[in-house]
Amino acid sequence: MSRRKSYSDNTAGEADRNIRAILGNDSEEYYVSRIRHLLMNVIDNELTEKQRNIVMLYYFKDMDTVRISRIYGVTPQAVSAVLSRARLKLQSFIKYIL
């Protein structure tokens, strides 16, 4: 079996788009800012420390999984796995609220 020479984080899907849309600063409507505030509370209170740190780097510092993996000294796949678990928690919250 051949090993991948590069890694891409292009498979984040709908959960990633929803999270980016809520956390983005495009819209200043009241309900969006309220959901953003609630989502930040979920990030602070429901995610593990590692999930929280990776979510902050990925969504707020616009780092890709390769760069984050270098910071943590793990593979990009490990960062992607942590990010996927965090997205599932955030997506379940989004579905509950919306």
Long-range contacts (C-beta under 8 A, 24 or more apart in sequence): 7-65, 7-66, 7-75, 7-76, 7-77, 7-80, 9-64, 9-65, 9-66, 9-76, 9-80, 12-83, 12-87, 15-87, 15-88, 15-90, 15-91, 16-87, 18-91, 18-94, 19-59, 19-87, 19-90, 19-91, 19-94, 20-59, 22-94, 23-59, 23-60, 35-94, 35-97, 35-98, 38-93, 38-97, 39-90, 39-93, 39-94, 42-89, 42-90, 42-93, 43-90, 46-89, 46-93, 47-86, 47-89, 47-90, 50-82, 51-82, 51-83, 51-85, 51-86, 51-89, 52-86, 54-79, 54-82, 54-83, 54-86, 55-83, 55-86, 55-90, 58-83
